[in-house]
Amino acid sequence: QTKVVNSGEYGVNRTVKQLKKFNGKVTESKILSTSTVKDPVARVVAQGTKEKVVVGSGNFSWPTNGHISSGYGYRGGEFHQA
């Protein structure tokens, strides 16, 4: 399972060009300078975002409440395991 944390953004550059035109058409183009106005922001995607199922620890609370009503051994003529 994936989840988009940040969608990201494009950066902005500023370019200054010198254009030469002849009869309204660009005949020559020269880049004078470039500068970064805003840096791009990367897209962040979190992977493995599913919530884990909560399960018990597997341990019993000890000592437990109550008493043993019939212990290990014979009961009613048969062997009984508690």
N, C-alpha and C positions, 0 to 999 in steps of 0.2 A: 504494500500500500504506500502511495506517495502523497505528499502534501506540499503545495507551493507556499513557501514562507515569504518570499519576496519576488514579485513578478519581473523586476528589473526595468531599466529605462535606457533609452539611447542617449549617447553623449552628443554634445554640440561643439562643432569646430567653426572658427571664423577664418575665412580665406580672403586675402586681398589680392586682386588680379589687376594687371594692366592689359587693356584690350586695345588693339589697333583695328580700326574699321576702314573699309574702302567701299563707297557707294552703299552704306548701311549694312554691310556684311562684315563679320569678324574675320580678319585675315591673319591675326597673330594674337596669341594669348600667353601672358607671362605671369606666373605666380610670384608675388612680391613677398608675402608672409602668410603664415598660418599660426593660429593660436587656439588653444582649447578653452572654450567658455565653460563647458560643463562636462565632467567626467562621466563615462557610462557606469551604470550600476548593474552588477551581475545578477542573473536570475538564480534564486536559491530554492532548491527542491529537497525536502527532507524525505528520506526513504526509510521504510520500516517504522511508520508512525502509528501502527495499530496498537491499541491498548492491550496489555497482557491480561489474560483471565486470572482473576485472583483465586488461588486455591489455598487450602489449609496447609499447615506446616507438617502434618503427618504425625505430630506428637500428641499424646493424651495428657490431660491435666492429672498430675499424680500428687498425692494420693486421691483416688476417686471416692466419691461419697457412696454409701450403701454397704451392704455386707454380702458375703457369699452364702447363698441359701442351700446349696448342695455342692459339697467339695468333690475332689478327685477320688475315685475309687468305686466300690460296689454300691449299687442302689437298686433295690427291688430285684435282687437276684442277677442283675446284669452289671457289667463294668460300665461305669459312667465317667466320661471325661468332662471336667469342669469347663 
